[in-house]
Amino acid sequence: MDRRSFVKKSAVASAATMLTLNAANAETNEGLSLIKPKALKKGDTIGLITPASAVTRQAFEKAVANLENLGFEVQYTDNMSVRKGFLAGTDQQRLNDLHQMFEDPNIDGIVCARGGYGSGRLLPDINYDLIKANPKVMIGYSDITALLYGIHQKTGLVCFHGPVGASEYSEFTEKGFEQVLMKGKAPKIERPKAWEENKDPAFQYLPMVSGVAQGALVGGNLSLMCSMMGTPYDIDFRDKIVCIEEIGESPYRVDRMLTQLLNSGKLANARGIAMGVFRGCETKPTDPDFALSTSLENVLKDRFGNFKIPVSYGLPIGHIDDNATLPFGVQAELDVEKGSLKLLESGVH
């Protein structure tokens, strides 16, 4: 591939192929069978899409290089270079790319190049029957949370909260991607040892409510999780392990969003809460509101300190270099004392 060429036409086929669903699929709370996509392997073709914000040329080339370094071929459409305001093209262009990548039998998996904003705009017009008939690995995080929510809720497909194409693929991130998506393993996700030397308070570990909990794994970016409430694409947290991450929000905004989740009652029937890293969520001394602010730690303890289910903060989830790959819908175990989130089954077949 010529990485100096920002736009490359993909050989996107128009014919859909019906794939046989796994007969051993479990049942979701919504009555849908849990669909596990086929595992990826070296040499597979990845469809790179931008369902939210546009990528810069540098970010695009980085995304292609990341995926090629993992052993994949990369395809994308002419829409990769399109911008419309703060979006990567019109809603229809971004929707077309999503549908084409699921429909094309030559595309083995789908990676979102970046997040940003705009994924939620696509949800009402997605052809969920097409996706259900052509299940594939799809991965992303941040604004991509909206797509993960909508597709999982409407189809039962195991979607993956993890690095986007232009992420920093650290050794930790790359290993998790390969274990979960390529080798079909169910790893124990723990904090990287290097974090022990990290002085940023956002990277500390807070065992907030002790205990061990098991349940189906769901969650994502806090802002997006709140934006899904009241829509047909929201996910019921009953009996779930709920993962939450955020970036760049001041403590009072984090408090407001957590309070919204709490007031909705959504968290009342969850099995456990596994928070990632809320990087950049401390008020800076130069902020005009610094004197009247409080720390992120105080906010989290205030909101979750009296919970009756296991709650922890500081797992490798979110807008960070060491970003775990988490399969939506599979069974997992949160152990607060050990600081771990253990997948209890594979997310692929």
C-alpha positions in Angstrom: 0.0 0.0 0.0 1.2 3.5 -0.8 0.8 5.3 2.5 1.6 8.6 0.8 -1.8 8.4 -0.9 -4.4 9.6 1.5 -7.3 8.3 -0.4 -7.4 4.8 -1.8 -10.4 3.1 -3.4 -11.5 -0.1 -1.7 -12.8 -3.1 -3.5 -16.1 -3.0 -1.6 -18.5 -5.7 -2.9 -22.2 -5.2 -2.9 -23.3 -8.7 -2.4 -24.3 -9.7 1.1 -23.5 -13.2 2.4 -25.5 -14.9 5.1 -23.3 -16.4 7.8 -24.4 -19.2 10.1 -24.8 -18.0 13.7 -23.2 -19.9 16.5 -25.6 -22.4 17.8 -24.1 -22.2 21.3 -24.9 -18.6 21.7 -26.2 -17.4 25.1 -29.2 -15.3 25.6 -29.0 -11.6 26.3 -31.3 -9.7 28.7 -33.1 -8.3 25.6 -34.0 -11.8 24.4 -31.5 -11.8 21.5 -28.9 -14.5 21.0 -25.4 -13.4 21.8 -23.5 -13.5 18.4 -19.8 -14.0 18.6 -17.9 -12.9 15.4 -15.2 -14.9 13.8 -11.7 -14.4 15.2 -9.3 -12.4 13.1 -6.0 -13.8 11.8 -2.9 -12.4 10.2 -3.5 -11.8 6.5 -7.2 -10.8 7.1 -8.6 -7.6 5.5 -9.7 -4.9 7.9 -12.2 -2.3 6.8 -11.2 1.1 8.2 -14.1 3.5 8.7 -14.7 7.0 10.2 -18.2 6.9 11.6 -17.7 10.1 13.7 -15.0 12.8 13.2 -12.6 13.0 10.3 -9.0 11.9 10.6 -6.0 14.0 9.7 -3.6 12.6 7.1 -1.1 11.8 9.9 -3.8 10.0 11.9 -4.9 8.1 8.9 -1.4 6.9 8.0 -0.8 6.0 11.6 -4.0 3.9 11.6 -3.0 2.1 8.5 0.5 1.5 9.8 -0.8 0.1 13.1 -3.1 -2.4 11.4 -0.4 -3.5 8.9 2.0 -4.0 11.7 -0.5 -6.4 13.3 -0.4 -8.4 10.0 -3.6 -7.1 8.3 -4.5 -5.8 4.9 -6.4 -2.5 5.0 -9.2 -1.3 2.9 -11.2 1.9 3.0 -13.4 4.0 0.7 -13.1 7.4 -0.9 -15.1 8.8 2.0 -11.9 8.5 4.2 -10.9 12.0 2.9 -14.3 13.6 3.2 -15.1 16.3 5.8 -18.4 18.0 6.5 -18.0 20.5 9.4 -17.0 18.5 12.4 -17.9 15.2 10.8 -16.2 12.7 8.5 -18.7 13.4 5.7 -22.4 13.4 5.6 -24.4 11.0 7.8 -25.3 9.0 4.6 -21.6 8.7 3.5 -20.6 7.4 7.0 -23.6 5.1 7.1 -22.7 3.7 3.6 -19.2 2.9 4.7 -20.5 1.1 7.8 -23.0 -1.0 5.8 -20.5 -1.7 3.0 -17.9 -3.1 5.4 -20.4 -5.4 7.0 -21.8 -6.5 3.7 -18.5 -7.1 1.8 -17.5 -10.8 2.2 -13.9 -9.8 1.6 -13.8 -7.7 4.8 -13.0 -9.8 7.8 -13.2 -7.1 10.6 -14.0 -3.4 11.1 -11.8 -0.9 12.9 -12.9 2.7 13.5 -10.1 5.0 12.6 -10.9 7.5 15.4 -13.8 8.7 17.6 -14.6 12.4 18.1 -18.3 13.0 17.5 -21.1 11.8 15.3 -21.6 8.1 15.7 -24.9 8.5 17.5 -26.4 10.3 14.5 -26.2 7.1 12.5 -28.1 4.8 14.9 -31.7 5.4 13.6 -30.8 4.5 10.0 -28.4 1.5 10.5 -29.5 -1.7 8.8 -29.3 -3.9 11.9 -30.6 -7.0 10.0 -27.7 -6.6 7.6 -25.2 -6.5 10.5 -26.9 -9.5 12.2 -26.7 -11.5 9.0 -23.0 -10.6 8.5 -21.4 -10.6 12.0 -17.8 -9.3 12.2 -15.4 -7.9 14.7 -16.0 -4.2 15.1 -13.8 -2.2 17.6 -13.4 1.3 18.8 -14.0 3.5 21.9 -14.8 7.1 22.9 -17.6 8.3 20.6 -17.7 4.8 19.1 -19.4 3.8 22.3 -22.7 4.9 20.6 -22.1 2.3 17.8 -21.2 -0.4 20.3 -24.4 0.3 22.3 -26.7 0.4 19.3 -25.3 -2.6 17.4 -25.1 -4.8 20.5 -28.5 -3.8 21.7 -30.3 -4.3 18.4 -28.4 -7.4 17.1 -26.8 -9.2 20.1 -23.4 -9.0 18.3 -20.4 -8.9 20.6 -18.8 -5.6 19.8 -15.4 -4.6 21.2 -14.5 -1.5 23.3 -10.8 -1.0 22.6 -8.2 0.9 20.5 -9.2 2.8 17.4 -6.9 2.7 14.4 -5.0 5.8 15.2 -4.4 4.8 18.9 -1.0 4.3 20.4 -0.6 0.6 20.2 1.6 0.0 23.2 2.9 -3.4 24.0 0.0 -3.8 26.4 -2.6 -2.6 23.9 -1.3 -4.8 21.1 -1.1 -7.9 23.3 -4.7 -7.4 24.4 -5.9 -6.9 20.8 -4.2 -10.1 19.7 -5.3 -12.2 22.7 -9.0 -11.2 22.5 -9.6 -10.7 18.8 -7.1 -13.1 17.1 -6.3 -15.8 19.6 -9.8 -16.0 21.1 -8.4 -16.0 24.6 -10.2 -14.8 27.8 -7.4 -12.9 29.6 -7.2 -11.4 33.0 -7.0 -7.6 32.6 -4.7 -6.0 35.2 -3.0 -2.7 35.6 0.4 -2.5 33.8 3.3 -2.6 36.2 4.7 0.6 34.7 1.7 2.4 36.2 3.2 1.9 39.7 5.6 4.7 38.8 3.0 7.0 37.3 2.4 10.0 39.6 -0.6 11.3 37.8 -3.6 10.9 40.2 -5.7 9.8 37.3 -3.7 6.6 37.1 -4.0 5.6 40.8 -6.0 2.5 41.8 -9.0 3.0 44.1 -10.6 -0.1 45.5 -13.8 1.7 46.4 -16.2 -1.1 47.4 -14.6 -4.5 48.0 -15.9 -7.7 46.6 -16.0 -10.0 43.6 -18.8 -9.8 40.9 -19.6 -11.7 37.8 -21.8 -10.6 34.9 -22.0 -9.7 31.2 -19.6 -6.9 30.3 -20.9 -3.6 28.9 -20.1 0.2 29.2 -17.9 2.8 27.6 -17.4 6.5 27.6 -19.3 8.2 30.4 -20.5 11.1 28.3 -21.8 8.7 25.6 -23.4 6.4 28.1 -25.4 9.3 29.4 -26.3 10.4 25.8 -27.8 7.0 25.2 -30.3 7.2 28.0 -33.9 7.6 26.9 -33.1 6.2 23.4 -34.0 2.7 21.9 -30.2 2.0 21.8 -29.6 2.2 25.6 -28.4 -1.0 27.3 -30.0 -2.4 30.5 -27.3 -2.7 33.2 -29.2 -5.4 35.1 -26.8 -8.2 36.1 -24.0 -6.5 34.2 -20.4 -5.5 34.9 -20.4 -1.9 33.9 -17.1 -0.3 32.6 -16.9 3.4 32.6 -14.1 5.8 31.3 -13.8 9.5 30.6 -11.4 12.2 29.6 -11.1 16.0 29.9 -14.2 16.6 32.0 -13.9 18.7 35.2 -14.9 16.9 38.5 -18.3 18.7 38.7 -19.1 17.5 35.2 -18.1 13.9 36.1 -20.3 14.3 39.2 -23.2 15.5 37.1 -23.0 12.6 34.6 -22.6 10.0 37.3 -25.5 11.5 39.2 -27.6 11.2 36.0 -26.8 7.5 35.8 -27.5 7.1 39.5 -30.8 9.0 39.4 -31.9 7.0 36.4 -31.8 3.8 38.5 -29.7 2.1 35.8 -26.9 1.2 38.1 -29.1 -0.1 40.9 -29.3 -3.6 39.5 -25.7 -3.9 38.1 -23.4 -6.6 39.5 -20.3 -4.4 39.6 -18.7 -1.2 38.3 -15.2 -1.2 36.8 -14.0 2.3 36.1 -11.0 2.9 33.8 -8.8 6.0 33.8 -10.5 9.4 33.8 -7.5 11.2 32.4 -7.5 15.0 32.5 -10.5 15.2 34.8 -8.9 17.2 37.6 -9.4 21.0 38.0 -6.2 22.8 37.2 -4.9 25.5 39.6 -5.2 28.0 36.8 -9.0 27.3 36.4 -11.2 30.1 37.8 -13.2 27.6 39.7 -10.2 25.9 41.3 -10.8 27.3 44.8 -14.4 26.0 44.9 -13.6 22.6 43.2 -12.8 19.2 44.6 -10.8 16.3 43.4 -11.9 13.5 41.1 -11.2 11.0 43.9 -13.6 12.9 46.2 -16.3 12.9 43.5 -16.0 9.1 42.9 -16.0 8.3 46.6 -19.0 10.5 47.2 -21.0 8.9 44.4 -20.0 5.3 44.9 -18.6 5.0 48.4 -21.9 3.6 49.8 -22.7 1.3 47.0 -23.6 -2.3 47.8 -21.8 -3.9 44.8 -18.1 -4.1 44.0 -16.7 -0.8 42.6 -13.1 0.0 41.5 -11.3 2.8 39.7 -8.1 2.7 37.7 -8.2 -0.3 35.3 -6.6 0.1 31.9 -9.6 1.3 30.0 -10.1 4.5 28.2 -8.2 7.4 26.5 -4.8 6.0 27.4 -1.9 4.3 25.6 -2.5 1.0 27.5 -6.1 0.4 26.5 -7.6 -3.1 27.0 -9.9 -4.8 24.5 -13.2 -5.5 26.1 -16.0 -7.7 24.4 -19.5 -6.4 24.9 -21.8 -9.1 26.3 -19.4 -11.8 27.4 -19.2 -12.9 31.0 -16.5 -11.4 33.1 -15.4 -11.2 36.7 -14.4 -8.1 38.6 -12.2 -8.6 41.6 -11.7 -5.3 43.4 -9.0 -6.5 45.9 -6.9 -8.0 43.1 -7.5 -5.0 40.8 -8.5 -7.3 37.9 -11.2 -7.8 35.3 -11.2 -11.4 34.1 -12.9 -12.4 31.0 -14.7 -15.7 31.6 -15.3 -16.6 27.9 -13.9 -15.7 24.5 -15.5 -12.9 22.6 -14.9 -14.6 19.2 -15.3 -18.1 17.8 
